[in-house]
Each structure stands twice: as C-alpha cells, then as structure tokens.
Amino acid sequence: MKENEKSAPFQSDLKKKEALRLSNAESKALTRECIRTALLMLLGEKCYEDITTTEIIKKSGVSRAGFYRNYHSKLDVIQDIHDTHSNAVIDALKAVQEGAAPEPVFKKLFEWLQSDEDEFKLLMNIHQRLPIRPNFGLIKNVEDTDPEAYYAQVAANTMLVTMIRSWFVRGMREPPEAMAKISADIYIRLQKH
C-alpha cells in the first residue's frame, strides 16, 4: 500500500473531527446561550432573588469556570438578555432612521417579540426590580442648533419603547401587523415635527 493510501483514512477522520469542533466564538456563544436559557427556566420556577449562581450552573450544564468566563454574576446574565431585546429595538430604529419604511421594520420587531413572548414576559416581570442599564439612547445625527428635530427624535425613539411595554402589559392582544401600523403612523407624525 502506498503512503498516500495509508494516510487518506486518517486525514478523512481528522477532517470529520475538525468539522465537529466549534470555533472559540461559537463555543462562547453556545455557553452563553446555555446559561441564559438556564436562568430563564429557573425564573419560570421561582423569583430572581431566590436563584443562586450554583443553580444556574447546574441547570446550564456548564462549569463554574465557564460561567465566570462569560458573566460576573446572575445580574450580568439578565443584563445580557435585556441587551438582546433592546438591541433589536435599536436595530429597528437605526433601519428606519437610515430610510427604511417604518411599518415593515416594526412588524418584524413585533413578530420577533411575540415569538419570544415567554422570555420577554420573564424579563419584563423582573425589569422593575433590578438595576438593569437601559440601552435606548439612539439618536440619529441631528444638529444641536435644531432642538425641535432633536426632541422629535427622542420622542419617536421613546414612543416605540413605551408602545412595546404597553403592548406587553395589555397581554399582546393586538397582532404584530396592527402594532406595526400604529407604531409607524405615530413615528412618522413625530418625525414631521
């Protein structure tokens, strides 16, 4: 048997194993998702204050070192979950500020929030009790000399966040399409000022 033929099966096995390995970024993302999911599951069972880091670690299946490589505390995990939701709102606002039609962008946002309803509910329920940093300060470049345009942008951004919270409080009764139309209409009116 030639040397190439002997090494071919070994190289094939090596390629299969290489395909199974995760990159560092993929591994970190998977670890973080396991920790986030574990905390959300525990929040479905008991209140935040009664959950320990050890319980999160056990439920997630990650090591203690893995937890602390990714988060400093359970509050950091909640902040990460909160940031995921606020970043979705910021991305929607950026898209609209850059010229995208508001209604389809807002529809996609409300659909995502509705599809992630359980996580969103848990987050909203603990949001008032915890020192979570808000992340909705996105203001497009508006000249400082035009206070009306600046505050119209502040109002438009705040309106969307307030509408999302109010929609949740009302039990998400309105479909995402209706919320998108209402939000887009109000957003456009605020931008005209």
C-alpha positions as CSV (number, residue, x, y, z in Angstrom):
1,M,0.0,0.0,0.0
2,K,1.3,3.4,-0.9
3,E,1.9,6.1,1.8
4,N,-0.9,8.3,0.4
5,E,-3.4,5.5,0.7
6,K,-2.4,4.8,4.3
7,S,-2.8,8.4,5.4
8,A,-6.0,9.0,3.5
9,P,-8.3,7.4,6.1
10,F,-6.5,9.3,8.9
11,Q,-6.9,12.6,7.1
12,S,-10.6,11.9,6.4
13,D,-11.2,11.2,10.1
14,L,-9.2,14.3,11.0
15,K,-11.4,16.4,8.7
16,K,-14.6,14.9,10.3
17,K,-13.3,15.8,13.8
18,E,-12.3,19.3,12.6
19,A,-15.8,19.8,11.3
20,L,-17.2,19.0,14.7
21,R,-15.0,21.4,16.6
22,L,-16.5,24.7,17.4
23,S,-14.6,27.9,17.0
24,N,-13.9,29.9,20.1
25,A,-16.7,32.4,19.2
26,E,-19.2,29.6,18.5
27,S,-18.3,27.8,21.8
28,K,-18.6,31.0,23.8
29,A,-22.0,31.8,22.1
30,L,-23.2,28.3,22.9
31,T,-22.1,28.5,26.5
32,R,-23.7,31.9,27.0
33,E,-27.0,30.6,25.4
34,C,-27.0,27.6,27.8
35,I,-26.5,30.0,30.8
36,R,-29.2,32.4,29.6
37,T,-31.6,29.5,28.9
38,A,-30.9,28.0,32.4
39,L,-31.6,31.3,34.1
40,L,-34.8,31.8,32.1
41,M,-36.0,28.3,33.0
42,L,-35.3,28.9,36.7
43,L,-37.1,32.3,36.5
44,G,-40.2,30.3,35.4
45,E,-39.9,28.3,38.6
46,K,-39.0,30.9,41.2
47,C,-38.2,34.6,41.7
48,Y,-34.9,36.0,40.7
49,E,-33.8,36.8,44.2
50,D,-34.1,33.1,45.2
51,I,-32.0,31.8,42.3
52,T,-28.3,31.1,43.1
53,T,-25.4,31.1,40.7
54,T,-24.8,27.4,41.6
55,E,-28.4,26.6,40.4
56,I,-27.8,28.4,37.1
57,I,-24.5,26.5,36.6
58,K,-26.1,23.1,37.3
59,K,-29.1,23.8,35.1
60,S,-27.0,25.1,32.3
61,G,-24.5,22.2,32.3
62,V,-21.5,24.5,32.1
63,S,-18.7,24.5,34.5
64,R,-18.3,27.2,37.2
65,A,-15.2,28.5,35.4
66,G,-17.3,28.6,32.2
67,F,-19.9,30.6,33.9
68,Y,-17.4,33.1,35.3
69,R,-15.5,33.4,32.0
70,N,-18.8,34.7,30.5
71,Y,-20.5,36.5,33.3
72,H,-19.6,38.1,36.6
73,S,-23.0,37.5,38.2
74,K,-26.6,36.4,37.6
75,L,-27.4,40.1,37.1
76,D,-24.9,40.2,34.2
77,V,-26.9,37.3,32.6
78,I,-30.1,39.3,33.0
79,Q,-28.4,42.4,31.5
80,D,-27.3,40.3,28.5
81,I,-30.9,39.1,27.9
82,H,-32.1,42.7,28.3
83,D,-29.5,43.9,25.8
84,T,-30.6,41.4,23.2
85,H,-34.1,42.8,23.4
86,S,-33.0,46.5,23.5
87,N,-30.6,45.9,20.6
88,A,-33.5,44.6,18.5
89,V,-35.3,47.8,19.1
90,I,-32.2,49.9,18.4
91,D,-31.6,47.9,15.1
92,A,-35.2,48.7,14.1
93,L,-34.8,52.3,14.9
94,K,-31.5,52.5,13.0
95,A,-33.0,50.9,10.0
96,V,-35.9,53.4,10.0
97,Q,-33.6,56.4,10.6
98,E,-31.5,55.3,7.7
99,G,-34.5,55.4,5.4
100,A,-36.3,52.0,5.7
101,A,-40.1,52.1,5.7
102,P,-41.1,52.0,9.4
103,E,-44.1,49.6,9.1
104,P,-42.3,46.5,7.8
105,V,-39.4,47.1,10.1
106,F,-41.7,47.5,13.1
107,K,-43.7,44.5,12.0
108,K,-40.6,42.3,12.0
109,L,-39.7,43.6,15.5
110,F,-43.2,42.9,17.0
111,E,-43.2,39.5,15.4
112,W,-39.9,38.7,17.0
113,L,-41.0,39.9,20.4
114,Q,-44.2,37.8,20.1
115,S,-42.3,34.7,19.1
116,D,-40.0,35.2,22.1
117,E,-43.0,36.0,24.4
118,D,-42.0,33.8,27.3
119,E,-38.5,35.3,27.6
120,F,-39.9,38.8,27.1
121,K,-42.5,38.2,29.9
122,L,-39.9,37.0,32.3
123,L,-37.6,39.9,31.5
124,M,-40.4,42.5,31.9
125,N,-41.5,41.0,35.2
126,I,-38.1,41.4,36.8
127,H,-37.1,44.6,35.0
128,Q,-38.7,46.9,37.5
129,R,-36.8,45.3,40.5
130,L,-33.3,45.2,39.1
131,P,-30.7,47.8,38.2
132,I,-30.7,47.0,34.5
133,R,-28.9,49.6,32.4
134,P,-31.3,51.0,29.8
135,N,-29.9,50.9,26.2
136,F,-32.3,53.0,24.2
137,G,-30.2,56.2,23.8
138,L,-30.0,56.0,20.0
139,I,-30.4,59.4,18.4
140,K,-29.6,60.0,14.8
141,N,-27.3,62.9,13.9
142,V,-29.5,65.9,14.5
143,E,-27.9,69.3,14.6
144,D,-27.6,70.8,18.0
145,T,-29.0,74.0,16.7
146,D,-32.3,72.4,15.9
147,P,-33.8,71.4,19.3
148,E,-37.2,70.6,17.8
149,A,-35.7,68.0,15.5
150,Y,-33.6,66.6,18.3
151,Y,-36.5,66.2,20.7
152,A,-38.8,64.8,18.0
153,Q,-36.2,62.1,17.5
154,V,-36.1,61.5,21.3
155,A,-39.9,61.3,21.4
156,A,-40.0,58.9,18.4
157,N,-37.5,56.5,20.0
158,T,-39.1,56.6,23.4
159,M,-42.6,56.1,21.8
160,L,-41.5,52.8,20.3
161,V,-40.1,51.5,23.6
162,T,-43.2,52.7,25.5
163,M,-45.5,51.1,23.0
164,I,-43.7,47.7,23.3
165,R,-44.0,47.8,27.1
166,S,-47.7,48.8,26.9
167,W,-48.4,46.0,24.4
168,F,-46.9,43.6,26.8
169,V,-48.9,44.9,29.7
170,R,-52.1,44.6,27.6
171,G,-51.3,40.9,27.0
172,M,-50.0,41.3,23.5
173,R,-53.7,41.3,22.3
174,E,-53.1,43.2,19.1
175,P,-51.3,41.3,16.3
176,P,-47.8,42.4,15.2
177,E,-49.3,43.8,12.0
178,A,-51.6,46.2,13.9
179,M,-48.8,47.2,16.3
180,A,-46.5,47.9,13.3
181,K,-49.1,50.1,11.6
182,I,-49.9,52.1,14.8
183,S,-46.2,52.5,15.7
184,A,-45.2,53.5,12.1
185,D,-48.1,56.1,11.9
186,I,-47.1,57.7,15.2
187,Y,-43.4,57.5,14.4
188,I,-43.9,59.3,11.1
189,R,-46.1,62.0,12.7
190,L,-43.4,62.6,15.4
191,Q,-40.7,62.9,12.7
192,K,-42.6,65.6,10.8
193,H,-42.3,68.0,13.7
